[in-house]
Amino acid sequence: MESAARSDNIGNVVAIRGSVVDIVFKQHLPPIRSLLRTGTNDQIYIEVFSQLDAQRVRGIALTPTQGLARGTLVKDTGGPLQTPVGNGILSRMFDVFGNTMDKQAAPKDVQWRSVHSEPPGLEKRSTKTQVFETGIKVIDVLMPLERGGKAGLFGGAGVGKTVLLTEMIHNMVGQHAGVSIFCGIGERCREGEELYRDMKAAGVLDNMVMMFGQMNEPPGARFRVGHAALTMAEYFRDDEHRDVLLLIDNVFRFIQAGMEVSGLMGQMPARLGYQPTMGTELSQLEERIANTGSGAITSIQAVYVPADDFTDPAAVHTFSHLSASIVLSRQRASEGLYPAIDPLQSSSKMATPSVIGQRHYDLAQDIRRTLAQYAELKDIIAMLGMEQLSPEDHKVVDRARRLERFLTQPFFTTEQFTGMAGKLVSLDDALDGCERILKDEFEAYSENALYMIGAVDEAHDKNKAAVKESQDGNSLHDA
């Protein structure tokens, strides 16, 4: 970035209001989105947001402005904010300026690229619709993800969002030979540090890049961190022709940072105080996530819904970009059904016969119907007990409970905590298992035989072991 500095174009600070800085340039005005540097050792970065007149620009500071005073000299770097790209960035952690945050030396063999780029043109986009297999049964069967699409992950604290994201990163490396990029927008410092340690312990850091714009940073930095992470993802897609899994946590905080920037710049707010340009800003970010002939960026985004109001403009604009919604349920987590995905609230635009095939579609509909009937019967069971159900309803409950347990899965990234070896399950095995459960093939088996297994045939061994244990226990009791 230093090599791009244009020290010949020097300006002076004339006004400072928090993160908003006005600068006079006598020679020529820097273009919009230019990066300026000032302060001791040039450690204060300012991005030009508007040109006020023939000599004045107004910028937003991407770093704290403590110590900045009127009259301070400002250098025009001659270009926009840039971020490092290349194989040298793998297994590293960066901030929005491309500085490393993992206490290691700066990466070598990298290029610096502008964080601003246009989405791929229509002629470059792939029109082929493909399913992105995750190896996680419940997602692949009921809410298949789109290769080059965007999926929203909705859930509160402690229901398994990070574990699910970590497992997807693990499977991405093993199954698709791809790269994973984690982008933390407005993250708590603790979450970033924990995630870095978890990824290192799970052994998935080698094919991964992490970038954070933390909660305590100015809104300008939080607003640009998503663009910087996308620039890294675009390098691996377009130059290396690899598939990229981009994880964003949290999209709502990107919108929130844009709202703060808009307010600081004095723009008239729109509905509920959001910036009038919210739709455009979100689209500029989301439309760069695409599937091209050379590779695809598949994105999974955590989405916070303000006050659980799904009509909130931030939620409405985000939903319009998503091709799948994965909803995590606290109740399922409390029952030990991990991953704690609610199959009835989650959905995918890919779940149509033309994309996933008629057999898969019909099977997914049967599973949803069975689970929905069980949900309706739960109140009767709670009040009157199982004895009051008709024989047909009994069968529905048995099938639903076995399906619920079959759709759980031991993860690779939790092996050290659970002691259970992780399982990667192909779509064919997952569909085969669900079909056989719906045909009552495992009616005689205990529900526990289907809990935390991979392919359904593992239930035979688990059931045999349970029967043997029960017989041994009885013989000891008799003795």
Secondary structure as GFF3:
##gff-version 3
##sequence-region A 1 479
A	DSSP	three_ten_helix	2	4	.	.	.	ID=ss1
A	DSSP	beta_strand	6	17	.	.	.	ID=ss2
A	DSSP	beta_strand	20	25	.	.	.	ID=ss3
A	DSSP	beta_strand	35	38	.	.	.	ID=ss4
A	DSSP	three_ten_helix	40	42	.	.	.	ID=ss5
A	DSSP	beta_strand	44	51	.	.	.	ID=ss6
A	DSSP	beta_strand	56	61	.	.	.	ID=ss7
A	DSSP	beta_strand	73	76	.	.	.	ID=ss8
A	DSSP	beta_strand	82	85	.	.	.	ID=ss9
A	DSSP	three_ten_helix	87	89	.	.	.	ID=ss10
A	DSSP	beta_strand	93	94	.	.	.	ID=ss11
A	DSSP	beta_strand	111	114	.	.	.	ID=ss12
A	DSSP	beta_strand	131	132	.	.	.	ID=ss13
A	DSSP	alpha_helix	137	142	.	.	.	ID=ss14
A	DSSP	beta_strand	145	146	.	.	.	ID=ss15
A	DSSP	beta_strand	150	154	.	.	.	ID=ss16
A	DSSP	alpha_helix	161	171	.	.	.	ID=ss17
A	DSSP	pi_helix	172	176	.	.	.	ID=ss18
A	DSSP	beta_strand	179	187	.	.	.	ID=ss19
A	DSSP	alpha_helix	189	202	.	.	.	ID=ss20
A	DSSP	three_ten_helix	205	207	.	.	.	ID=ss21
A	DSSP	beta_strand	208	214	.	.	.	ID=ss22
A	DSSP	alpha_helix	219	238	.	.	.	ID=ss23
A	DSSP	beta_strand	244	249	.	.	.	ID=ss24
A	DSSP	alpha_helix	251	264	.	.	.	ID=ss25
A	DSSP	three_ten_helix	271	273	.	.	.	ID=ss26
A	DSSP	alpha_helix	278	286	.	.	.	ID=ss27
A	DSSP	beta_strand	297	302	.	.	.	ID=ss28
A	DSSP	three_ten_helix	306	308	.	.	.	ID=ss29
A	DSSP	alpha_helix	313	319	.	.	.	ID=ss30
A	DSSP	beta_strand	324	327	.	.	.	ID=ss31
A	DSSP	alpha_helix	330	334	.	.	.	ID=ss32
A	DSSP	beta_strand	347	348	.	.	.	ID=ss33
A	DSSP	alpha_helix	353	356	.	.	.	ID=ss34
A	DSSP	alpha_helix	358	384	.	.	.	ID=ss35
A	DSSP	three_ten_helix	386	388	.	.	.	ID=ss36
A	DSSP	alpha_helix	391	406	.	.	.	ID=ss37
A	DSSP	three_ten_helix	412	414	.	.	.	ID=ss38
A	DSSP	alpha_helix	415	418	.	.	.	ID=ss39
A	DSSP	alpha_helix	427	438	.	.	.	ID=ss40
A	DSSP	three_ten_helix	447	450	.	.	.	ID=ss41
A	DSSP	alpha_helix	458	478	.	.	.	ID=ss42
###
